Amino acid sequence: MKDKIYLPGLNGLRAIAALSVILCHIFQQLNDYGLNSSGLFNSFGIYGVTVFFTLSGFLITYLLLKEKEKTTTIAIKKFYIRRVLRIWPLYFLFILIVLSVMKFNVASNLWFYLLMLPNIPWAVGSAGGMIHTIPLLSHYWSLGVEEQFYAFWPFIIKYVKKLKLFLICFCLFFIALKFTLKLFHAPATLVSFVYYTRFSCMIIGGIGAYFFYTNNNFLKIVTTKWFDFLSWFVLVSLVLLPFFGIKMYAVLENEIVSVLTLLLILNQISNPKRIISLENRFFDYLGKISFGLYVYNPLVIYTMAFVFQFFKIENQKIKLFLIVITVISIVIFLAHVSYFYFEKHFLKLKNKFTTVQSVASKFESENHS
């Protein structure tokens, strides 16, 4: 286990992001439970997904850099095989489950999901276009964005000579594109597509990975004693703004959250004296099964709305509490079963194509040492 890369605290961030998304989805669907739906927790879900994007960009870039250091190249074919084995089994299993629930009565836009393009119907639908997402699969848009990013990213790390300059310029270009589309009132569908194609957030994670890999002087700032507390304070403040009637619609809102997430990542993995540590067994466990938490939660929310029709609960606060606890508990159970009895078989196979070994869990490392 000593030869494996271990970056502390990241499973904790995954856990927080997953729970944020679930909570957001629950409150958006409260009408199905006979309660008033609320967008109050929308920022939880929006920023939770941004945390996932930033984490993905950081980890993928860092591991690719370590592979290039170890072998002087990057085995792109093996990279794709690893991504397929990690994402595709659960991705397509859940599509099959949803199709079964819907008795295979779906529109012709199914092919977007089969070709890893679910962000297209989501973006078009969000802009008021004609293409709509398949019920229970609307959250798949983020998985499509990640898979599209992975399609070209190993080539960037392998072949680009001045990588730091490229990463910064690529990120600035994407941000400039968002501003330009807004400024010149581009078609809503195009604006929506670029907004939801969060490559900039993943590249911000990649920039942080490059700084960490090269031991950039920037790390001296983010590992100061109070830096993690300050980052958490700013991030939580952004999330809580809607509770005070303040909504953040800035063009760069997700990039701001991504930068804050990156600072938290760097502090967690670089600062042994951090004030706020995400290293505990509960967060580690939830982070490990976070993919399942993200994938299964819409189906559980939908199913439990039907179940709750048989219970007459007059007190709305008690009903809301029971809904939240029940949904989260069942999602955790399903994600647990999925990870340990389905996904793990593919993860073991994935290890055969891994050049740079890594471990996401301190406790997993302890169990095998």
Phi and psi in degrees as a GROMACS rama.xvg file:
@    title "Ramachandran Plot"
@    xaxis  label "Phi"
@    yaxis  label "Psi"
@TYPE xy
-65.072  -26.6944  LYS-2
-82.4221  -8.118  ASP-3
-89.0816  143.83  LYS-4
-78.0301  130.586  ILE-5
-131.023  124.051  TYR-6
-118.015  109.479  LEU-7
-69.6907  151.833  PRO-8
86.2646  -12.1498  GLY-9
-73.7645  -34.0808  LEU-10
-63.78  -32.4883  ASN-11
-63.6438  -41.8556  GLY-12
-65.3287  -39.6586  LEU-13
-60.2558  -43.2848  ARG-14
-61.5188  -46.5836  ALA-15
-62.2262  -43.0785  ILE-16
-63.1179  -44.3889  ALA-17
-63.8106  -46.0752  ALA-18
-64.5111  -34.7785  LEU-19
-62.7234  -43.6372  SER-20
-64.8634  -44.6967  VAL-21
-60.401  -45.528  ILE-22
-61.4461  -41.7099  LEU-23
-59.8891  -47.8995  CYS-24
-63.648  -37.5067  HIS-25
-61.1128  -48.8086  ILE-26
-69.952  -27.3711  PHE-27
-71.0639  -25.3257  GLN-28
-106.14  16.459  GLN-29
-63.7759  -24.2227  LEU-30
-57.0603  -34.9136  ASN-31
-67.7366  -16.6504  ASP-32
-101.402  5.66983  TYR-33
82.5439  14.1868  GLY-34
-114.596  166.196  LEU-35
-78.4379  123.421  ASN-36
-66.4879  152.852  SER-37
-138.317  137.846  SER-38
-92.9684  10.8713  GLY-39
-60.9741  -31.9327  LEU-40
-99.5892  13.3784  PHE-41
-57.365  -39.9122  ASN-42
-63.063  -29.0339  SER-43
-58.2463  -49.0572  PHE-44
-70.3137  -43.9  GLY-45
-59.7902  -49.6533  ILE-46
-76.2767  -27.731  TYR-47
-61.6387  -42.3433  GLY-48
-65.5224  -38.1811  VAL-49
-61.8797  -38.6367  THR-50
-60.6058  -44.0994  VAL-51
-59.463  -45.3557  PHE-52
-59.7453  -46.2343  PHE-53
-64.2342  -43.5006  THR-54
-59.1902  -44.4531  LEU-55
-62.3782  -46.2179  SER-56
-61.2155  -40.1517  GLY-57
-65.5219  -52.6109  PHE-58
-65.6829  -45.2117  LEU-59
-61.5461  -45.2019  ILE-60
-65.1742  -45.0092  THR-61
-63.5723  -44.6446  TYR-62
-66.9792  -35.582  LEU-63
-66.9461  -39.2654  LEU-64
-64.0489  -40.4384  LEU-65
-67.1813  -35.6568  LYS-66
-65.9645  -42.1169  GLU-67
-64.7541  -36.4548  LYS-68
-65.6428  -39.9195  GLU-69
-75.9895  -38.4075  LYS-70
-116.126  -3.99948  THR-71
69.1375  5.11638  THR-72
-152.294  -176.383  THR-73
-129.524  124.448  ILE-74
-81.8441  92.0712  ALA-75
-65.3692  -37.2686  ILE-76
-60.8372  -44.7091  LYS-77
-64.5867  -35.8218  LYS-78
-59.4549  -47.5471  PHE-79
-63.7281  -39.6474  TYR-80
-62.004  -42.219  ILE-81
-61.9297  -42.4096  ARG-82
-66.0981  -40.6876  ARG-83
-62.0602  -45.9073  VAL-84
-68.7398  -27.2831  LEU-85
-82.3572  -39.1641  ARG-86
-100.457  -47.4494  ILE-87
-63.4453  -41.9202  TRP-88
-56.1336  -51.8416  PRO-89
-71.645  -36.9038  LEU-90
-54.814  -51.3318  TYR-91
-79.9932  -28.7764  PHE-92
-60.839  -45.1328  LEU-93
-68.5343  -35.4691  PHE-94
-58.9944  -44.6304  ILE-95
-62.6402  -40.7202  LEU-96
-61.8407  -45.9106  ILE-97
-64.2522  -42.9722  VAL-98
-61.8335  -37.5016  LEU-99
-65.7087  -43.3723  SER-100
-60.6516  -37.7791  VAL-101
-88.9702  7.42527  MET-102
55.8899  34.4037  LYS-103
58.9889  22.887  PHE-104
-95.7061  78.4007  ASN-105
-124.787  160.122  VAL-106
-73.8774  174.143  ALA-107
-71.356  -5.83513  SER-108
-77.4569  7.67879  ASN-109
-58.3609  -32.2329  LEU-110
-62.8475  -26.329  TRP-111
-59.2076  -38.4901  PHE-112
-77.2986  -36.5365  TYR-113
-70.2633  -27.2071  LEU-114
-99.1868  16.8393  LEU-115
62.0687  37.4849  MET-116
-122.616  35.0982  LEU-117
-67.6736  -15.9057  PRO-118
-70.7611  -18.6442  ASN-119
-70.8412  -54.7228  ILE-120
-62.8065  -31.8812  PRO-121
-65.4321  -46.7325  TRP-122
-66.0966  -43.9853  ALA-123
-64.7868  -44.6179  VAL-124
-63.5971  -39.0088  GLY-125
-65.9101  -27.1374  SER-126
-87.2004  2.12827  ALA-127
87.724  17.9988  GLY-128
-79.7285  -169.549  GLY-129
-89.6069  -25.989  MET-130
-79.5632  130.38  ILE-131
-118.456  154.077  HIS-132
-74.6842  158.029  THR-133
-77.023  130.513  ILE-134
-52.0893  139.801  PRO-135
75.3757  -1.92008  LEU-136
-120.825  9.87027  LEU-137
-63.1545  -31.46  SER-138
-72.3292  -7.77469  HIS-139
-68.472  -11.8771  TYR-140
-55.0557  -38.8145  TRP-141
-69.6812  -34.1803  SER-142
-66.4137  -36.85  LEU-143
-63.0771  -42.9718  GLY-144
-61.4069  -44.6737  VAL-145
-62.4302  -44.895  GLU-146
-64.2536  -37.1647  GLU-147
-67.0506  -36.5069  GLN-148
-65.2152  -43.971  PHE-149
-63.9046  -24.7827  TYR-150
-62.9841  -33.5394  ALA-151
-115.245  -14.8878  PHE-152
-63.9143  -40.0926  TRP-153
-61.7572  -30.0319  PRO-154
-66.8623  -37.813  PHE-155
-61.6308  -50.1932  ILE-156
-66.8799  -33.3468  ILE-157
-75.1826  -42.4389  LYS-158
-106.164  -23.193  TYR-159
-73.9262  128.479  VAL-160
-79.9334  -54.2492  LYS-161
-93.3068  77.3265  LYS-162
-67.1585  -43.9726  LEU-163
-59.4261  -45.7435  LYS-164
-62.3754  -42.3644  LEU-165
-63.3008  -45.3647  PHE-166
-60.2624  -46.2807  LEU-167
-64.3597  -45.1492  ILE-168
-65.1868  -41.2566  CYS-169
-60.9873  -44.1203  PHE-170
-64.2343  -45.7782  CYS-171
-63.7193  -36.7489  LEU-172
-62.5303  -44.5112  PHE-173
-65.5024  -39.9524  PHE-174
-65.8799  -41.981  ILE-175
-62.6484  -36.3998  ALA-176
-62.2753  -42.4915  LEU-177
-61.7622  -44.0269  LYS-178
-63.8325  -42.1509  PHE-179
-63.4994  -44.7886  THR-180
-61.7091  -39.9348  LEU-181
-67.8967  -44.9356  LYS-182
-63.0994  -39.8541  LEU-183
-99.0849  15.3747  PHE-184
51.1783  53.9893  HIS-185
-64.1638  162.169  ALA-186
-51.0939  139.905  PRO-187
-57.3776  -36.1756  ALA-188
-63.8701  -42.1331  THR-189
-67.2606  -42.7089  LEU-190
-60.6785  -44.307  VAL-191
-64.1563  -42.4363  SER-192
-62.3856  -45.3757  PHE-193
-67.5863  -37.8675  VAL-194
-61.0972  -43.8409  TYR-195
-84.3721  -13.6587  TYR-196
-85.7444  85.3983  THR-197
-83.7458  46.8082  ARG-198
-60.0724  -33.1598  PHE-199
-60.7281  -38.8012  SER-200
-66.5835  -38.6015  CYS-201
-71.845  -34.7622  MET-202
-69.8522  -35.7671  ILE-203
-58.5075  -42.3081  ILE-204
-61.0873  -39.461  GLY-205
-65.0692  -39.1414  GLY-206
-61.7784  -43.6055  ILE-207
-61.8557  -38.4172  GLY-208
-63.4259  -39.5259  ALA-209
-65.421  -42.9025  TYR-210
-61.2202  -42.4764  PHE-211
-67.0099  -42.5637  PHE-212
-63.7942  -39.2914  TYR-213
-91.3473  3.88209  THR-214
54.0951  48.7639  ASN-215
-61.1049  149.767  ASN-216
-59.8738  -20.122  ASN-217
-57.799  -28.6441  PHE-218
-64.7157  -26.0853  LEU-219
-64.411  -27.5857  LYS-220
-78.4017  -47.4153  ILE-221
-76.1382  -7.34817  VAL-222
-105.414  13.2309  THR-223
-68.8841  160.197  THR-224
-55.7392  -42.8316  LYS-225
-102.566  6.77679  TRP-226
-68.6884  -39.4854  PHE-227
-65.8195  -36.9643  ASP-228
-63.3272  -42.4766  PHE-229
-64.6206  -42.5483  LEU-230
-63.7629  -44.2329  SER-231
-61.8799  -40.9926  TRP-232
-61.2776  -45.8925  PHE-233
-66.8298  -43.849  VAL-234
-63.9204  -46.8902  LEU-235
-63.5197  -35.8653  VAL-236
-62.0614  -41.6406  SER-237
-63.8463  -41.4993  LEU-238
-65.6397  -35.9208  VAL-239
-86.3493  -6.5304  LEU-240
-52.1146  -44.0643  LEU-241
-60.3162  -26.0157  PRO-242
-67.3263  -19.104  PHE-243
-107.424  17.2539  PHE-244
78.8586  12.2153  GLY-245
-107.899  118.047  ILE-246
-108.976  137.172  LYS-247
-103.532  110.659  MET-248
-117.284  24.109  TYR-249
-62.7523  148.653  ALA-250
-59.84  -30.9602  VAL-251
-103.139  18.7215  LEU-252
-58.1558  -42.3942  GLU-253
-73.1177  -33.7732  ASN-254
-66.3155  -37.2723  GLU-255
-62.6663  -46.9407  ILE-256
-63.5349  -36.4133  VAL-257
-64.012  -42.7391  SER-258
-62.8156  -43.7963  VAL-259
-62.5226  -40.964  LEU-260
-61.6937  -42.8134  THR-261
-61.1269  -42.1413  LEU-262
-61.9863  -39.2638  LEU-263
-65.4963  -41.3416  LEU-264
-59.1973  -50.4899  ILE-265
-63.0667  -37.4539  LEU-266
-68.4622  -41.7864  ASN-267
-62.3783  -40.2151  GLN-268
-89.8297  -13.8007  ILE-269
-114.36  -19.5164  SER-270
-109.474  102.351  ASN-271
-69.1107  -15.3978  PRO-272
-107.354  25.6685  LYS-273
-60.176  143.526  ARG-274
-73.5194  -42.9503  ILE-275
-107.089  110.25  ILE-276
-105.906  137.84  SER-277
-101.43  16.5677  LEU-278
-89.9603  94.8925  GLU-279
-151.104  160.723  ASN-280
-64.9025  -34.3905  ARG-281
-67.4535  -50.1431  PHE-282
-63.1998  -38.4034  PHE-283
-61.1742  -43.3711  ASP-284
-63.2017  -47.8626  TYR-285
-65.2872  -37.3602  LEU-286
-64.6236  -36.0631  GLY-287
-63.8169  -37.7515  LYS-288
-101.929  16.7819  ILE-289
-63.0619  -30.705  SER-290
-61.3942  -44.7266  PHE-291
-65.9343  -38.3132  GLY-292
-57.6552  -42.4988  LEU-293
-70.0435  -43.5544  TYR-294
-71.9846  -45.9792  VAL-295
-81.8277  -20.0972  TYR-296
-59.5381  -36.5936  ASN-297
-62.5699  -37.4101  PRO-298
-66.6799  -40.3341  LEU-299
-66.0147  -43.1883  VAL-300
-60.3214  -43.6492  ILE-301
-64.0644  -45.6648  TYR-302
-66.7953  -43.4815  THR-303
-70.1271  -24.2847  MET-304
-63.237  -37.1911  ALA-305
-69.1469  -42.8143  PHE-306
-64.4582  -40.8401  VAL-307
-68.0546  -13.9982  PHE-308
-64.074  -22.5399  GLN-309
-88.203  -1.12456  PHE-310
-117.27  124.262  PHE-311
-93.7645  99.211  LYS-312
-114.801  108.946  ILE-313
-75.1123  -41.3542  GLU-314
-73.0943  114.021  ASN-315
-68.0181  -33.2375  GLN-316
-68.5467  -41.4606  LYS-317
-65.1555  -41.6199  ILE-318
-61.6974  -44.7401  LYS-319
-61.7694  -43.0499  LEU-320
-60.7654  -44.6818  PHE-321
-65.442  -38.3365  LEU-322
-61.0011  -49.9006  ILE-323
-61.6893  -48.6453  VAL-324
-64.2842  -43.6337  ILE-325
-65.3112  -47.8874  THR-326
-62.6703  -48.8531  VAL-327
-62.0176  -41.1799  ILE-328
-63.3619  -43.5945  SER-329
-69.8835  -37.9707  ILE-330
-62.1808  -43.3959  VAL-331
-61.8333  -42.2858  ILE-332
-61.3101  -47.6091  PHE-333
-63.5409  -41.8043  LEU-334
-65.0658  -36.3591  ALA-335
-62.5972  -51.6439  HIS-336
-59.8935  -44.0074  VAL-337
-61.4381  -44.6813  SER-338
-67.9058  -50.1453  TYR-339
-81.8029  -20.5438  PHE-340
-117.662  -3.08242  TYR-341
-132.614  -64.3242  PHE-342
-61.2726  -37.2919  GLU-343
-62.3055  -29.3748  LYS-344
-62.7222  -40.2372  HIS-345
-75.8698  -31.0978  PHE-346
-66.7528  -36.2403  LEU-347
-64.7031  -40.5656  LYS-348
-66.7072  -37.1832  LEU-349
-59.0672  -36.046  LYS-350
-61.0492  -25.1053  ASN-351
-68.5644  -19.5003  LYS-352
-108.815  15.7489  PHE-353
-96.7461  126.033  THR-354
-88.2701  -44.0636  THR-355
-108.808  112.485  VAL-356
-76.6343  138.308  GLN-357
-139.339  158.243  SER-358
-134.255  132.051  VAL-359
-89.4836  -12.1571  ALA-360
-122.673  124.655  SER-361
-61.1074  -39.6869  LYS-362
-73.6154  -33.4681  PHE-363
-65.1211  -39.0182  GLU-364
-63.5573  -40.9514  SER-365
-63.5351  -37.397  GLU-366
-69.2461  -22.7044  ASN-367
-108.68  2.64877  HIS-368
